[in-house]
């Protein structure tokens, strides 16, 4: 069975246009565009298709979970270079020192936080999902994207009971790869957990390397992803 990891960026509606403009700057060059109408500000000419159809107009405020098809470019690192070398027949060397990863599916939906949307980036195949987990360049790119748009947070969903908290507010939390991670319990109420994350109150839903669930999370992630050594404890173990 395949894996579908995703970077989930939580963006307030007023910042959606700025966020999509930053995403557009990461996209590989293509001839087809979608016009995205955002709640505030001018529409964005987005270098992506909607279910592989170009020339569409999507109004984020009224569309029901729209999904865009795009190709994203990341600065080359060892993981991305290995990926490109293994898939030369389907991967382009996008922009000199960057590597394109596509297709990446971007779905957008409202969340339990008022006027906050989840922009969820999921690659098409399992090998790319492993790349999303293991590439330092991809992790840093999504962290910078979230911070640059003023996003509430960026999570890496690895299909476990916990997600990896990449950014929260204006802070980088789990951007070192390999490195220790702050974990987000997917079973917890979204607003309660987000408040805890920002206020650093005694942990009920948020887990770190000293949490009882941390070692089990790492073991399960390595078993299912078949990518060892990405998430480690604070002592490097």
N, C-alpha and C positions, 0 to 999 in steps of 0.2 A: 504494500500500500504506500502511496506517495505521501509526501509531507508538504504542507502549505504554510510556511512561516510568513509573517507580515510585519512591516513597520506601520504602526498606528499613530497618527499625529492628530492631537485634539486641538482644534482651532476654533476660536470664536468667529461667529458669522461676520463681524465687522472686519476681520482680518483675512477672510477667504480670498479676496482678490490679490492681496499681497502674497499670500501663500502660494496660490496657483502661478503667479508670475515668477516666483522663485523656482517652483517645480519646472516650469517651462524652460528656464535657463539650463536645467540639467538634462533636458530631453535631447535625444539624438535628432539630427536634422531629418525632416520628412516633408512630403508635399501636402499631406492632408492635415486639416485643422478642424477643431471644434470650437464654436463660440460659446463660452461659458458666462452666463449672466449671474453676477454675484449680488448679494443684498445691498452692499454699499460700494460705490466706486464704479469705474468703467468696466465693461465686459472684457474678458480675457480671451485672446486668440490662443488657444491651447493646442500645441503640436501633438495631438492624439486623436484617435477615432473613438466612436461610441459603438461597442459591439461590432467593431471593424467597419463601420460606416463613417465616412468623412462628410464634412459640410453640415453637420448637425448643429442645432442651437439647444443648449441645455440651461434651464433656469434652476439653479441650485435650491432656491427657496421652495419650489413646487415639485421638482423631479423626485421620483420614488427610487431611492438608492441607485443613482446613476453609476455606471461603470465605464471607465475610460481605458483604452488600450494604448500603451506607450512604451518607449524604450528609453532607459535612463543611462546616463554616462557618469562614470566614477573615476577618480584619479587612480592610476594603476598601482596596485600593491602586489605582493607575492601571490596571494590567493587569486586575485583577478587575472594575473598573468598566467597562472596555471590553468585557470578556467578557459581563457582565450586560447592557449596552446592546445587544449584538449578538444576545442570545438571550433576550429578555424573555419569549418564549412558553414557555420551558422552565426558566428560572432564577427563583427566588424571592429577594426581598430578605429574607434569613433573619432577622436580628436587628438591625434598625436600621443600624448601621455595618458589618455583616458581610454577606458574600455566600456563598451555599450553592453548593457544587460537588458534583454527584451525577449518576449513580451513581459511587461509588468502590468498587472491589472490594478487600477486605482478605483476603489469603490468609496462612495461618500454616503454617510448616513448620520442622522441626528443622534444625540446621546442623552442620557439622563441629566446632564448638566445643561441648564437652560441656555439656548442660543449657542451651543457648542457642537461642532460636527467632528466626526471621526473620518479622517482621510486615511484609508487603509491601502497600503501598497503590497501586493502579493505577486511574486514571480510565477511564471507559467509552469515550471517543472521543478522536481525535487532537487536537482543539482544546483539550481539557482537559489532555492530556499536555504540550502547548506551554505552557499556563498553569502547570503544575507546574514547568517549567523556568524560566520567565521572571518569575514573580511573586515579588517580595521578601517579601511577606506570607506566602505559602505556605511559602517556604524557612525563614523565621524561625519559623513555627508548628511545623514539623516539628523544627527544631533545639530549640526550647523543650520540645516533647513528649518528645524523646529524653532531654534533660538532666533534665527533671523526673521521669522514671521511672528514672533511673540506668541507661539503656541503654548497652551497650558502644559502639555507634556507630550513626550514621545515614548511609546512602549514598543518592545519587540515581542510579538506573539509567537511563541514556539510550541503551541499546541500541548502545553502542560498545565498543571494546576496553577502555575505562576507564570507571569510575563516578566520580562526584563525591563526595568525602568531606565531608559536612556537619558531623558531630560525631564525636569520638573520645574516649572516657572522659568527662571533665568539660569538654572544650574545644570551642569553636566553631572550625571550620577553614575552611569555604567557605560562609559565610552572606551575604556581601555580593553583591547582584545589581543591576547588573553588577559583576563583580569577578573576581580571580584565584581559582583553585581548586587544591586538592590532589586528585590523581587516584589511583584504586585499580585495579590491573590485574586484570581479571576472569579472566585465565588463570592467576593465581598461586594456590598453596595458601592457603586461607582463614586457617588458624592462623598460618602463617609471615608472611603479610602483616599480619595484625592485630598480631602481636608487633612487627614493624618499625614499624608506625604509632605504637604507644605508646612505644617506646624511642628513637625517632628515630635508629636505627642507619643507617649509610650506605645510601642508597636502592638497593634492588634491584628492588622491586615498586612502590614509591610514586613518583609523578611530580608535579612542580610546574612553575611557569612556565619554569624554566631547563632542564627535561628535554627531550631531543631529540624525544620523542614529543608534546610539548604542542601545538605549532603544528599538527601533523597532526590531533590530536584536535579542536581548535577548528574547523578547516576542515571536517572530516567532520561534526561536530555541526551546524554552521550549514547545511551542504548538506542534511542529512537532516531537520532540524527546521524549516528555513526560518524560524528565529528568530535573526537576527544580533545580535552585541554583548552577549550574556549572559555568556559566559566570556571574560575578557580576561587579558592578561599582567600581571605585577606593576608594569610601567611604564604600564599603562593602554592598551596597544596590543593 
